[in-house]
């Protein structure tokens, strides 16, 4: 089995460009907090409150159960 080879040169990503990161609950790979699914295994990514970083267990939630922040729904 051949190792994965990048076709393009990797670029340096600044801290401000990365935004909030989240870990996949299934495979522990790192993705962005706004991702709906893991790019590595396809599992649903956790939704995090942008204010207090609490995991929102229900994707249809309108408010954070910890701090009460109103959540934007991006469809």
C-alpha positions in Angstrom: 0.0 0.0 0.0 1.5 3.3 -1.0 1.4 6.3 1.4 -0.8 9.2 0.6 1.1 11.9 -1.3 0.0 15.5 -1.5 -0.5 16.8 -5.0 0.0 20.4 -3.9 2.4 22.1 -1.5 1.0 22.4 2.0 0.5 26.0 3.1 1.1 27.6 6.4 -2.2 28.4 8.2 -2.3 31.2 10.7 -3.9 30.9 14.0 -6.7 33.4 13.1 -7.4 31.4 9.9 -8.0 28.1 11.7 -10.9 29.3 13.9 -12.3 26.9 16.5 -11.3 23.3 16.2 -13.3 20.2 17.2 -12.4 16.5 17.7 -14.4 13.8 16.0 -16.2 11.6 18.7 -15.5 8.5 16.6 -12.0 8.7 15.3 -10.6 11.6 17.2 -9.4 13.5 14.1 -9.4 17.3 14.2 -11.8 19.3 12.2 -13.4 22.8 12.4 -16.1 23.4 14.9 -18.6 24.3 12.2 -18.2 21.1 10.3 -21.3 18.8 10.3 -19.4 15.6 9.5 -15.9 14.3 10.0 -13.8 14.4 6.9 -12.0 11.2 7.9 -14.7 8.8 9.0 -18.0 10.5 8.2 -19.3 10.6 11.7 -21.5 13.6 12.9 -19.3 16.3 14.5 -20.3 17.8 17.8 -21.9 21.2 17.7 -20.1 23.6 20.1 -21.4 26.8 21.7 -19.3 29.6 20.3 -19.4 31.4 23.7 -18.8 28.7 26.4 -17.6 25.8 24.2 -20.2 23.4 25.7 -21.1 20.5 23.4 -24.7 21.0 22.2 -26.2 17.5 22.0 -29.2 18.4 19.9 -28.5 19.8 16.5 -32.0 21.5 16.5 -31.3 23.4 19.7 -32.0 27.2 19.5 -30.1 28.1 22.7 -27.1 26.8 24.6 -28.2 24.7 27.6 -25.2 26.0 29.6 -25.0 29.7 29.0 -28.3 30.5 27.2 -26.7 32.0 24.1 -29.0 32.0 21.0 -27.5 29.7 18.4 -27.6 30.5 14.7 -28.8 27.7 12.5 -26.8 27.2 9.3 -28.4 25.0 6.8 
